[in-house]
Amino acid sequence: MAGELAGALQKRQSVVDDGAEVWESRPAPSLADAKHFEGVSFGAAPSAQEWMAKLSSVAEEDPLQDAFAQLLKSRVSRPLHVRRREAEEEELRGLSQALGQLQEKLRAESGDLRSLREELASREADLARREESLKADVEDASRDARQSYPQPEWLGNVEGTLNVAVVGNSGVGKSLLINRLRRLQRQSRDWAEVGVKETTKAPTSYALPGDGRVRLWDLPGAGTESFPAEAYIQTMGLRYFDSVLIVTAGRFTSTEIELRAELRKHRVPFLMVRTKVDIDVWNNHQDNGMAPDMTLSQIRNEFRALHGVEDLYLVSARDPELYDMPRLRFDAFPGLKSHLNTESLVFSPHGQGGWSDAWALPSAHSELLAGIQGYWRDLQDGTRYIVDGSQAHVTLFDGRAAIVCLQERDAEVWWCERWSISMESVAKARRSGELRWTPADLRLHPLVWRWTC
């Protein structure tokens, strides 16, 4: 009897030994048991940061971007104010042709046309005066262009582009204003550097995201050591821009008033912009209990009296949806508003709410797949997982990376065809923060991911 019992126990012990496993209390990180990565090729995939950069920052559907495209299409090749003089010359040629036709008619009917001769003489005299005046203007403009206003080399070829200059002294907030006009977030890779000192050392171009033909130029402040006021207007070549934003955070200087006169002389569209009004509003409210509207009216009246500015844009780059920033976003780009669809919900003729955020139609995923999107970590071996759509970017503890495609079928999502999750798994993960993958073969260990962000 004792022999039979000993034999039975010996057989049972052999069975237990065959299925036994040895566990360490504090195992070192190792991939020796990473069966869930069999068949996955590491080393060929980009890093997680590079992989996430594939997501385009430009929206698929952007009414504003479409408006810029239509504006550039209708703009031909040069700014509107440059073509005005050509239109005047064309008008002059038309008048000359009409005069010649009238002279021919006069010679044919020279008998009883004394009154017509008087009219012709008057028109000839008027035409001669206009011709002399226009000729003098053309000569002056040509001489100025050759001697004082050459196109800067850094501006490049302006044909087919829309260029807006932003000028002003240091510290007025030009860089932050440019960022807001381009609708950028602070973490964007295209964010213009912002500083309290003179950050801009040379003319710098910042294109609108998605279309390099629309450019805002951050120009160095006038009156600095590098760009003295007496040479600023000549060296910047401002007459070659579609529009110019003259920016100040206080009062306009004599240099900026002179700049306004030059722009007006050459018919270059310009806008006078007063930044940091949120500080004035706050200070006036704290010190005098004054309402914001009263402070804004006070600033407008002061600029009207001191500088003769009738249309002043009061903005705060810190609060881009307040004050005149929405209106400035339209008016800074000549002709933009007319190219926006007036039937669209985002259109506003007064610039209030018309500069809406771009939008993109999101990818549609099943409820199960959508429930696991994001950043996960395996606390056992330190492996990091970033789930985006039906792909997972995997980064091992040693830095090697790979991309694994998730398979969805029969109401389950599969990892490498050997581990799966269901809606029940996702529901539990929402409560506990742990996503447990069930192995198809019970001899395999379950995978446990911990939600990170």
Secondary structure, DSSP 8 states (H G I E B T S, - for coil): -HHHHHHHHHHHHHHHHHH-----SS-----TT-GGGTT---SSS--HHHHHTTS-SS-SB-HHHHHHHHHHHHTTTS-HHHHHHHHHHHHHHHHHHHHHHHHHHHHHT-SS-HHHHHHHHHHHHHHHHHHHHHHHHHHHHHHHHHHT----GGG---TT-EEEEEE--TTS-HHHHHHHHTT--TT-TT-----SS----S-EEEEETTEEEEEEEE---TTSSSS-HHHHHHHHTGGGSSEEEEEESSS--HHHHHHHHHHHHTT--EEEEE--HHHHHHHHHHHH---HHHHHHHHHHHHHHHH--SSEEE--TTSTTSTTHHHHHHHTSTTTGGGS-TTSTT--TTSSS-S---B-------HHHHTT-EEEE-TTT--EEEEETTEEEEE-TTS-EEEEE-EEETTEEEETTTEEE-HHHHHHHHHHSEEEEEESSTTS--EEEEE--
